């Protein structure tokens, strides 16, 4: 995919979630808001990460458009990045911290089978 996909309604969100649900696939969700300066700062950086990690799914959710999804993931500050694998939250970064974001992507983007055998 190599791009950040915006989800503008619950149907789009569910379709992305269902089609990318896998233990080996990382989904990074950017909870953002149009009025949020740090969100605007991190957006082009996230787009670069999407190009760098084409096997990772990057989704963007505007908290004002999809309040129910933001509430589901207990998002209280923007930007918040939620990391999902197989539908489960595996990590979270709050704030426009590009280094922390990159570190978490690198940590979780490794397929589960590889990381399990590497840790033994």
C-alpha positions as CSV (number, residue, x, y, z in Angstrom):
1,X,0.0,0.0,0.0
2,X,2.8,2.4,1.0
3,X,0.5,5.2,2.0
4,X,-1.6,6.5,4.9
5,X,-5.2,5.6,4.4
6,X,-7.8,7.9,5.8
7,X,-10.9,6.3,7.3
8,X,-13.8,8.8,7.1
9,X,-16.7,6.6,8.3
10,X,-17.2,3.5,10.5
11,X,-17.7,1.3,7.4
12,X,-14.3,2.3,5.9
13,X,-12.7,1.8,9.3
14,X,-14.2,-1.7,9.8
15,X,-13.4,-2.7,6.2
16,X,-9.7,-1.7,6.7
17,X,-9.6,-3.5,10.1
18,X,-11.2,-6.7,8.8
19,X,-9.1,-6.9,5.6
20,X,-5.8,-6.4,7.4
21,X,-6.4,-8.6,10.5
22,X,-3.5,-11.0,10.8
23,X,-1.1,-12.0,13.5
24,X,1.8,-11.1,11.2
25,X,0.4,-7.7,10.0
26,X,1.0,-4.5,11.9
27,X,-1.7,-1.8,11.7
28,X,-0.6,1.7,12.9
29,X,-3.6,4.0,13.5
30,X,-3.0,7.7,13.7
31,X,-5.7,9.4,15.7
32,X,-5.6,13.0,14.6
33,X,-7.6,16.2,14.3
34,X,-7.6,18.9,11.7
35,X,-7.1,21.6,14.3
36,X,-4.1,20.0,16.0
37,X,-0.7,21.5,15.2
38,X,1.4,18.5,16.4
39,X,-0.8,16.3,14.1
40,X,0.0,18.5,11.1
41,X,3.7,18.3,12.1
42,X,3.8,14.5,12.3
43,X,1.6,13.8,9.2
44,X,4.4,14.0,6.5
45,X,6.7,12.0,8.8
46,X,4.1,9.3,9.0
47,X,3.8,9.3,5.2
48,X,7.5,8.7,5.0
49,X,7.3,5.8,7.4
50,X,4.5,4.4,5.3
51,X,6.8,4.4,2.3
52,X,9.7,2.9,4.3
53,X,7.5,0.1,5.7
54,X,5.2,-1.0,2.8
55,X,4.3,-4.2,4.7
56,X,2.7,-2.2,7.5
57,X,-0.8,-0.8,7.2
58,X,-1.1,2.9,8.2
59,X,-4.6,4.3,8.9
60,X,-5.6,7.8,9.8
61,X,-8.7,8.6,11.8
62,X,-10.0,12.1,12.5
63,X,-11.3,12.0,16.1
64,X,-14.0,14.6,15.2
65,X,-15.2,12.4,12.3
66,X,-15.1,9.1,14.2
67,X,-15.6,9.8,17.8
68,X,-16.9,6.3,18.5
69,X,-13.6,4.8,17.3
70,X,-11.5,7.2,19.3
71,X,-13.5,6.4,22.4
72,X,-13.2,2.7,21.8
73,X,-9.4,3.1,21.9
74,X,-9.5,5.6,24.8
75,X,-7.8,8.3,22.8
76,X,-7.5,11.4,25.0
77,X,-4.8,13.4,23.3
78,X,-3.8,14.0,19.7
79,X,-1.9,12.7,18.0
80,X,-2.2,9.2,19.5
81,X,-0.8,6.2,17.6
82,X,-2.3,2.8,18.3
83,X,-0.5,-0.3,17.1
84,X,-2.7,-3.4,16.3
85,X,-1.8,-7.0,15.5
86,X,-4.6,-9.5,14.8
87,X,-7.1,-6.9,16.1
88,X,-5.4,-6.5,19.5
89,X,-3.6,-3.4,20.8
90,X,0.1,-4.2,21.1
91,X,1.4,-0.7,21.8
92,X,0.7,3.0,21.9
93,X,2.5,6.3,21.3
94,X,0.9,9.6,22.6
95,X,2.2,12.8,21.0
96,X,4.1,13.8,17.9
97,X,7.3,11.9,18.9
98,X,8.7,10.7,15.6
99,X,11.6,8.8,17.2
100,X,9.3,6.8,19.6
101,X,6.9,6.2,16.7
102,X,9.7,4.8,14.5
103,X,11.0,2.6,17.3
104,X,7.6,1.1,17.9
105,X,7.1,0.5,14.2
106,X,10.4,-1.2,13.9
107,X,9.7,-3.3,17.1
108,X,6.3,-4.5,15.9
109,X,6.7,-4.7,12.1
110,X,8.8,-7.9,12.4
111,X,6.5,-10.8,11.6
112,X,5.5,-12.7,14.7
113,X,7.1,-15.9,13.6
114,X,10.5,-14.3,13.2
115,X,10.4,-12.4,16.5
116,X,9.3,-15.6,18.4
117,X,12.2,-17.7,17.1
118,X,14.7,-14.8,17.6
119,X,13.8,-14.4,21.3
120,X,14.5,-18.0,22.2
